[in-house]
Amino acid sequence: FRKHTGANDPAEYYGFEHRMVTFAPTKVEYDFSGYLPDDLPPDATVNEWGEARVPGGFHHFSRYVQPLASLKTIDELVAYPWPDVAADYRHDHLEEAVRRLHDRDLFVIGSTGHMGWEKACYMRGILNVCEDLASNQNFATHLLDRLCEVFCFMSRRFAEAGVDMLWLSEDIGMQDRLMISPRMYREWIKPRTKRVIDAARQVNPGIWIAQHHCGYVEPLIG
């Protein structure tokens, strides 16, 4: 892009009518050594959720290493070092950031990033999450509720800051089918997604909602 246009910002160069605002990066140095293998390659990265990503050999794709994969009990889940999303320094800039963008007559979007089902799969592994839903339901409930708390807080803060749209991402589709049944989706995932949306709408009932899913999700659409 820079080579062909001489510019650094595609949104500015092409005149996008929207911009996204985000939470500030964490300042905490988390220790995930007890949750990740010791032999991660030197080019692996670990984010604030403890998800390790090992670069693959095909374009931008990475291999995930899940920090919650070996956890067995709810006590272990409670003791996990969860991100400090609620810390003031993570979000106290949002009002001013939204105001500046609105002053330019731009449509402002607040994005939670990967949440709910997708975040659980990144942190625990999709096979483990599916097994939890079938046979370890207390653990599944606690994990999904803990994640829901984080994203409810984020969505509420975006609404308080005055964003025009809340953007949710929760991939649950494959190429031609769902990852889990519509029944399980409506039992486990949809109510918590609704809580995240409701948290924003309690602040601004008119806020726009966008929900992104990669893959085939038609069976979920009424």
C-alpha positions in Angstrom: 0.0 0.0 0.0 2.7 2.5 0.9 4.7 1.6 -2.2 1.8 2.2 -4.5 0.2 5.2 -2.8 2.9 6.9 -0.7 0.4 7.0 2.2 0.3 5.2 5.5 -3.4 5.1 6.4 -5.8 3.4 4.0 -8.8 4.9 5.8 -7.6 8.4 5.2 -6.3 7.7 1.7 -9.6 6.2 0.5 -11.8 8.4 2.5 -13.5 5.8 4.6 -16.7 7.1 6.3 -16.1 5.2 9.5 -13.3 4.7 12.1 -12.9 2.2 14.9 -12.0 3.0 18.5 -10.4 0.4 20.8 -9.3 -0.2 24.3 -5.7 0.8 25.1 -3.0 -1.9 25.3 -2.4 -3.5 28.7 0.5 -2.4 30.8 0.6 -5.6 32.8 3.4 -8.1 32.2 1.5 -11.3 32.6 3.1 -14.6 33.5 1.6 -17.4 31.5 4.5 -19.8 32.0 2.3 -22.2 34.0 -0.3 -22.4 31.2 1.9 -22.6 28.0 4.6 -25.1 27.0 8.2 -24.3 27.6 9.2 -25.1 24.0 7.4 -22.3 22.2 9.5 -21.1 19.2 11.2 -17.7 19.6 8.9 -16.1 17.0 5.8 -17.0 18.9 3.7 -14.2 20.4 1.5 -14.3 23.5 -1.4 -11.8 23.9 -2.9 -10.5 27.1 -5.4 -13.5 27.2 -2.5 -15.9 27.2 -3.1 -17.2 23.7 0.1 -18.1 22.0 0.4 -17.8 18.2 3.1 -19.6 16.3 3.6 -18.2 12.8 2.7 -20.7 10.0 4.1 -21.2 6.6 1.1 -20.0 4.7 0.4 -16.3 4.3 -0.9 -14.7 7.6 -2.1 -17.9 9.3 -0.8 -18.9 12.7 -1.1 -21.9 14.9 -2.8 -21.3 18.3 -1.6 -22.7 21.5 -4.4 -22.6 24.1 -3.5 -21.6 27.7 -6.6 -23.2 29.2 -6.4 -26.5 27.4 -5.2 -28.5 30.5 -7.4 -26.9 33.1 -9.7 -29.2 35.0 -11.4 -27.3 37.7 -13.4 -24.1 38.2 -10.9 -23.0 40.9 -8.1 -23.2 38.3 -10.2 -21.0 36.0 -10.8 -18.5 38.8 -7.1 -18.3 39.5 -6.2 -17.6 35.9 -4.6 -14.2 35.2 -7.5 -12.5 33.3 -6.9 -9.3 31.3 -7.2 -6.0 33.2 -9.8 -4.7 30.7 -11.7 -2.8 33.4 -8.6 -0.7 34.5 -9.3 3.0 33.9 -6.2 3.5 31.7 -7.5 1.0 29.2 -10.7 3.0 28.4 -10.6 6.5 29.8 -9.5 7.9 26.4 -12.6 6.6 24.6 -14.9 9.7 25.1 -12.3 12.1 23.7 -11.4 9.7 20.8 -15.1 9.4 19.8 -15.6 13.2 20.1 -12.7 13.9 17.8 -14.0 11.5 15.1 -17.6 12.9 15.4 -16.2 16.4 14.9 -15.0 15.1 11.5 -18.5 13.8 10.8 -17.3 10.2 10.9 -19.3 7.1 11.9 -17.6 5.6 15.0 -17.5 1.9 15.7 -16.4 0.2 18.9 -15.1 -3.4 18.5 -14.9 -6.0 21.3 -12.7 -8.2 19.1 -13.2 -12.0 19.3 -15.6 -12.8 22.0 -17.8 -15.6 23.5 -17.6 -18.9 21.7 -14.7 -17.8 19.5 -12.6 -16.5 22.4 -13.4 -19.7 24.4 -12.1 -21.8 21.5 -8.9 -19.7 21.2 -8.2 -20.1 24.9 -9.3 -23.7 25.5 -9.4 -25.4 22.1 -12.5 -26.2 20.1 -12.5 -29.9 21.0 -12.2 -29.1 24.7 -15.0 -26.5 24.6 -17.3 -29.0 22.8 -16.5 -31.6 25.4 -17.2 -29.1 28.1 -20.6 -28.3 26.7 -21.5 -32.0 26.6 -20.0 -33.3 29.8 -18.3 -30.6 31.9 -21.1 -28.1 31.9 -20.2 -26.3 35.2 -16.8 -25.5 33.8 -18.3 -24.4 30.5 -20.8 -22.2 32.3 -18.1 -20.5 34.4 -15.8 -19.9 31.4 -18.5 -18.5 29.2 -19.8 -16.3 32.0 -16.4 -15.0 32.8 -15.8 -14.0 29.2 -19.3 -12.5 29.0 -18.5 -10.2 32.0 -15.5 -8.8 30.2 -17.3 -8.1 26.9 -20.3 -6.7 28.7 -18.0 -4.2 30.3 -16.4 -3.3 27.0 -19.7 -2.9 25.2 -21.1 -0.7 28.0 -18.0 1.5 27.9 -18.2 1.9 24.1 -21.8 3.0 24.4 -21.0 5.4 27.2 -18.3 6.9 25.1 -20.8 7.6 22.3 -19.9 5.2 19.5 -22.5 4.8 16.8 -22.1 1.0 16.4 -21.0 -1.9 18.5 -19.1 -4.5 16.4 -19.1 -8.1 17.7 -17.1 -11.0 16.3 -17.9 -14.6 17.2 -17.1 -17.0 14.3 -19.3 -20.1 14.6 -19.6 -21.2 11.0 -17.6 -23.5 8.8 -17.7 -23.6 5.0 -21.1 -25.3 4.7 -22.3 -26.0 8.3 -22.2 -24.8 11.9 -19.6 -25.8 14.4 -22.3 -26.7 16.9 -26.0 -27.3 16.5 -28.6 -24.4 16.5 -30.0 -25.9 19.7 -26.7 -25.7 21.5 -26.0 -22.2 20.1 -29.3 -21.0 21.4 -28.7 -22.6 24.8 -25.1 -21.6 25.4 -24.0 -18.8 23.1 -26.9 -16.6 22.1 -28.1 -15.6 25.6 -24.6 -14.4 26.5 -24.2 -12.5 23.2 -27.6 -10.9 24.0 -26.2 -9.8 27.4 -23.3 -8.1 25.7 -25.7 -6.3 23.3 -28.1 -5.4 26.2 -25.2 -3.9 28.2 -24.7 -1.4 25.4 -28.4 -0.8 24.7 -29.0 0.0 28.4 -26.8 3.0 27.8 -28.0 3.8 24.3 -31.1 2.0 23.1 -30.5 3.2 19.5 -26.9 2.0 19.1 -26.3 0.0 15.9 -25.2 -3.6 16.3 -23.0 -5.5 13.8 -22.2 -9.1 14.4 -19.5 -10.8 12.3 -19.4 -14.5 11.6 -17.0 -16.2 9.2 -18.7 -19.2 7.5 -22.2 -20.5 7.0 -24.6 -19.4 9.8 -28.0 -19.4 7.9 -29.6 -21.9 10.3 -29.2 -19.4 13.1 -31.0 -16.6 11.3 -34.8 -16.4 12.0 
